[in-house]
């Protein structure tokens, strides 16, 4: 029996980070790390932001 090598290409798509003050991490990732704010929404129950890393 021969053993073949299988390579996989993994991509990290989503990471959920609960925080107490969402404005600080948004500012850090946008201003210091160069992330793009793709989506940001809030209502009386939640405030959600989606950011993407620079290409």
N, CA, C and O atoms as CSV, one atom per row, in Angstrom:
chain,resi,resn,atom,element,x,y,z
A,1,UNK,N,N,0.841,-1.169,0.000
A,1,UNK,CA,C,0.000,0.000,0.000
A,1,UNK,C,C,0.896,1.246,0.000
A,1,UNK,O,O,1.827,1.346,0.799
A,2,UNK,N,N,0.612,2.178,-0.887
A,2,UNK,CA,C,1.386,3.416,-0.942
A,2,UNK,C,C,0.621,4.531,-0.249
A,2,UNK,O,O,-0.609,4.577,-0.264
A,3,UNK,N,N,1.361,5.395,0.335
A,3,UNK,CA,C,0.761,6.518,1.047
A,3,UNK,C,C,0.969,7.787,0.216
A,3,UNK,O,O,2.106,8.134,-0.106
A,4,UNK,N,N,-0.115,8.477,-0.132
A,4,UNK,CA,C,0.006,9.714,-0.903
A,4,UNK,C,C,-0.082,10.903,0.045
A,4,UNK,O,O,-0.698,10.838,1.110
A,5,UNK,N,N,0.540,11.966,-0.370
A,5,UNK,CA,C,0.546,13.174,0.448
A,5,UNK,C,C,-0.553,14.109,-0.055
A,5,UNK,O,O,-0.624,14.408,-1.247
A,6,UNK,N,N,-1.399,14.564,0.852
A,6,UNK,CA,C,-2.507,15.452,0.507
A,6,UNK,C,C,-2.253,16.822,1.115
A,6,UNK,O,O,-2.157,16.963,2.334
A,7,UNK,N,N,-2.144,17.827,0.259
A,7,UNK,CA,C,-1.959,19.196,0.735
A,7,UNK,C,C,-3.294,19.914,0.706
A,7,UNK,O,O,-4.076,19.766,-0.233
A,8,UNK,N,N,-3.542,20.683,1.736
A,8,UNK,CA,C,-4.801,21.423,1.816
A,8,UNK,C,C,-4.498,22.906,1.914
A,8,UNK,O,O,-3.547,23.311,2.583
A,9,UNK,N,N,-5.299,23.705,1.254
A,9,UNK,CA,C,-5.187,25.151,1.314
A,9,UNK,C,C,-6.321,25.667,2.203
A,9,UNK,O,O,-7.485,25.650,1.804
A,10,UNK,N,N,-5.979,26.121,3.398
A,10,UNK,CA,C,-6.976,26.581,4.352
A,10,UNK,C,C,-7.047,28.100,4.328
A,10,UNK,O,O,-6.020,28.771,4.225
A,11,UNK,N,N,-8.241,28.638,4.421
A,11,UNK,CA,C,-8.458,30.067,4.464
A,11,UNK,C,C,-9.336,30.400,5.661
A,11,UNK,O,O,-10.400,29.808,5.846
A,12,UNK,N,N,-8.886,31.346,6.467
A,12,UNK,CA,C,-9.682,31.804,7.603
A,12,UNK,C,C,-10.690,32.823,7.091
A,12,UNK,O,O,-10.300,33.856,6.545
A,13,UNK,N,N,-11.963,32.551,7.256
A,13,UNK,CA,C,-13.014,33.408,6.705
A,13,UNK,C,C,-13.631,34.346,7.731
A,13,UNK,O,O,-13.812,35.531,7.450
A,14,UNK,N,N,-13.957,33.837,8.917
A,14,UNK,CA,C,-14.672,34.639,9.909
A,14,UNK,C,C,-14.135,34.332,11.302
A,14,UNK,O,O,-13.911,33.176,11.663
A,15,UNK,N,N,-13.934,35.390,12.068
A,15,UNK,CA,C,-13.581,35.254,13.483
A,15,UNK,C,C,-14.530,36.159,14.262
A,15,UNK,O,O,-14.641,37.349,13.967
A,16,UNK,N,N,-15.203,35.605,15.241
A,16,UNK,CA,C,-16.125,36.377,16.074
A,16,UNK,C,C,-15.398,36.731,17.367
A,16,UNK,O,O,-14.915,35.855,18.086
A,17,UNK,N,N,-15.330,38.039,17.650
A,17,UNK,CA,C,-14.667,38.514,18.858
A,17,UNK,C,C,-15.634,39.370,19.666
A,17,UNK,O,O,-15.829,40.543,19.347
A,18,UNK,N,N,-16.243,38.807,20.703
A,18,UNK,CA,C,-17.122,39.620,21.540
A,18,UNK,C,C,-16.283,40.612,22.357
A,18,UNK,O,O,-15.278,40.228,22.956
A,19,UNK,N,N,-16.687,41.858,22.381
A,19,UNK,CA,C,-15.970,42.897,23.119
A,19,UNK,C,C,-16.972,43.783,23.862
A,19,UNK,O,O,-18.151,43.831,23.512
A,20,UNK,N,N,-16.494,44.476,24.881
A,20,UNK,CA,C,-17.378,45.361,25.637
A,20,UNK,C,C,-17.482,46.745,25.004
A,20,UNK,O,O,-18.490,47.429,25.183
A,21,UNK,N,N,-16.457,47.168,24.269
A,21,UNK,CA,C,-16.462,48.474,23.597
A,21,UNK,C,C,-16.011,48.256,22.155
A,21,UNK,O,O,-14.811,48.166,21.893
A,22,UNK,N,N,-16.946,48.172,21.223
A,22,UNK,CA,C,-16.626,47.818,19.840
A,22,UNK,C,C,-15.855,48.915,19.098
A,22,UNK,O,O,-15.155,48.629,18.127
A,23,UNK,N,N,-15.979,50.144,19.542
A,23,UNK,CA,C,-15.313,51.243,18.845
A,23,UNK,C,C,-13.784,51.174,18.929
A,23,UNK,O,O,-13.097,51.527,17.970
A,24,UNK,N,N,-13.258,50.729,20.048
A,24,UNK,CA,C,-11.802,50.619,20.191
A,24,UNK,C,C,-11.202,49.588,19.246
A,24,UNK,O,O,-10.228,49.910,18.565
A,25,UNK,N,N,-11.728,48.357,19.163
A,25,UNK,CA,C,-11.142,47.405,18.214
A,25,UNK,C,C,-11.346,47.818,16.752
A,25,UNK,O,O,-10.482,47.563,15.913
A,26,UNK,N,N,-12.489,48.456,16.439
A,26,UNK,CA,C,-12.685,48.930,15.063
A,26,UNK,C,C,-11.594,49.949,14.728
A,26,UNK,O,O,-10.958,49.857,13.678
A,27,UNK,N,N,-11.382,50.907,15.609
A,27,UNK,CA,C,-10.358,51.928,15.367
A,27,UNK,C,C,-8.975,51.299,15.236
A,27,UNK,O,O,-8.207,51.688,14.355
A,28,UNK,N,N,-8.644,50.341,16.089
A,28,UNK,CA,C,-7.329,49.693,16.025
A,28,UNK,C,C,-7.135,48.957,14.704
A,28,UNK,O,O,-6.149,49.193,14.006
A,29,UNK,N,N,-8.058,48.076,14.356
A,29,UNK,CA,C,-7.894,47.281,13.140
A,29,UNK,C,C,-7.962,48.141,11.882
A,29,UNK,O,O,-7.248,47.867,10.917
A,30,UNK,N,N,-8.795,49.167,11.870
A,30,UNK,CA,C,-8.906,50.057,10.712
A,30,UNK,C,C,-7.694,50.986,10.609
A,30,UNK,O,O,-7.059,51.066,9.557
A,31,UNK,N,N,-7.377,51.680,11.691
A,31,UNK,CA,C,-6.368,52.740,11.644
A,31,UNK,C,C,-4.937,52.234,11.789
A,31,UNK,O,O,-4.027,52.770,11.157
A,32,UNK,N,N,-4.728,51.217,12.607
A,32,UNK,CA,C,-3.369,50.724,12.855
A,32,UNK,C,C,-2.982,49.548,11.963
A,32,UNK,O,O,-1.829,49.435,11.547
A,33,UNK,N,N,-3.941,48.675,11.670
A,33,UNK,CA,C,-3.642,47.454,10.911
A,33,UNK,C,C,-4.045,47.547,9.445
A,33,UNK,O,O,-3.702,46.667,8.656
A,34,UNK,N,N,-4.765,48.596,9.068
A,34,UNK,CA,C,-5.133,48.780,7.670
A,34,UNK,C,C,-6.317,47.964,7.198
A,34,UNK,O,O,-6.513,47.794,5.994
A,35,UNK,N,N,-7.114,47.451,8.135
A,35,UNK,CA,C,-8.300,46.681,7.757
A,35,UNK,C,C,-9.351,47.614,7.151
A,35,UNK,O,O,-9.373,48.809,7.446
A,36,UNK,N,N,-10.210,47.066,6.312
A,36,UNK,CA,C,-11.322,47.800,5.702
A,36,UNK,C,C,-12.604,47.447,6.462
A,36,UNK,O,O,-12.864,46.273,6.726
A,37,UNK,N,N,-13.395,48.445,6.808
A,37,UNK,CA,C,-14.692,48.203,7.442
A,37,UNK,C,C,-15.684,47.895,6.326
A,37,UNK,O,O,-16.086,48.786,5.578
A,38,UNK,N,N,-16.073,46.632,6.222
A,38,UNK,CA,C,-16.985,46.190,5.165
A,38,UNK,C,C,-18.442,46.444,5.511
A,38,UNK,O,O,-19.255,46.779,4.649
A,39,UNK,N,N,-18.753,46.280,6.781
A,39,UNK,CA,C,-20.148,46.385,7.205
A,39,UNK,C,C,-20.185,46.751,8.676
A,39,UNK,O,O,-19.414,46.226,9.479
A,40,UNK,N,N,-21.071,47.640,9.016
A,40,UNK,CA,C,-21.275,47.992,10.420
A,40,UNK,C,C,-22.746,48.320,10.613
A,40,UNK,O,O,-23.311,49.134,9.882
A,41,UNK,N,N,-23.353,47.691,11.585
A,41,UNK,CA,C,-24.769,47.930,11.858
A,41,UNK,C,C,-25.007,47.867,13.366
A,41,UNK,O,O,-24.295,47.178,14.096
A,42,UNK,N,N,-25.985,48.575,13.794
A,42,UNK,CA,C,-26.350,48.531,15.219
A,42,UNK,C,C,-27.853,48.708,15.365
A,42,UNK,O,O,-28.514,49.328,14.531
A,43,UNK,N,N,-28.365,48.154,16.433
A,43,UNK,CA,C,-29.753,48.370,16.827
A,43,UNK,C,C,-29.798,48.384,18.347
A,43,UNK,O,O,-28.749,48.442,18.988
A,44,UNK,N,N,-30.955,48.333,18.922
A,44,UNK,CA,C,-31.056,48.420,20.381
A,44,UNK,C,C,-30.489,47.207,21.107
A,44,UNK,O,O,-30.284,47.260,22.320
A,45,UNK,N,N,-30.229,46.104,20.382
A,45,UNK,CA,C,-29.747,44.870,21.011
A,45,UNK,C,C,-28.283,44.563,20.729
A,45,UNK,O,O,-27.649,43.835,21.493
A,46,UNK,N,N,-27.735,45.107,19.642
A,46,UNK,CA,C,-26.371,44.719,19.272
A,46,UNK,C,C,-25.726,45.760,18.371
A,46,UNK,O,O,-26.389,46.620,17.792
A,47,UNK,N,N,-24.414,45.648,18.276
A,47,UNK,CA,C,-23.613,46.459,17.356
A,47,UNK,C,C,-22.614,45.489,16.741
A,47,UNK,O,O,-21.803,44.890,17.448
A,48,UNK,N,N,-22.676,45.338,15.439
A,48,UNK,CA,C,-21.861,44.344,14.725
A,48,UNK,C,C,-21.038,45.052,13.668
A,48,UNK,O,O,-21.540,45.929,12.964
A,49,UNK,N,N,-19.772,44.674,13.554
A,49,UNK,CA,C,-18.914,45.210,12.490
A,49,UNK,C,C,-18.185,44.048,11.826
A,49,UNK,O,O,-17.772,43.094,12.485
A,50,UNK,N,N,-18.038,44.148,10.518
A,50,UNK,CA,C,-17.280,43.163,9.746
A,50,UNK,C,C,-16.129,43.899,9.072
A,50,UNK,O,O,-16.346,44.868,8.344
A,51,UNK,N,N,-14.908,43.440,9.316
A,51,UNK,CA,C,-13.728,44.057,8.742
A,51,UNK,C,C,-12.964,43.024,7.921
A,51,UNK,O,O,-13.014,41.829,8.209
A,52,UNK,N,N,-12.260,43.494,6.901
A,52,UNK,CA,C,-11.431,42.615,6.066
A,52,UNK,C,C,-9.986,43.074,6.121
A,52,UNK,O,O,-9.691,44.269,6.112
A,53,UNK,N,N,-9.100,42.102,6.177
A,53,UNK,CA,C,-7.668,42.392,6.181
A,53,UNK,C,C,-7.254,42.922,4.808
A,53,UNK,O,O,-7.873,42.603,3.793
A,54,UNK,N,N,-6.195,43.736,4.793
A,54,UNK,CA,C,-5.710,44.216,3.500
A,54,UNK,C,C,-5.224,43.050,2.638
A,54,UNK,O,O,-4.700,42.060,3.147
A,55,UNK,N,N,-5.404,43.186,1.348
A,55,UNK,CA,C,-5.025,42.091,0.428
A,55,UNK,C,C,-3.537,41.957,0.295
A,55,UNK,O,O,-3.059,41.090,-0.436
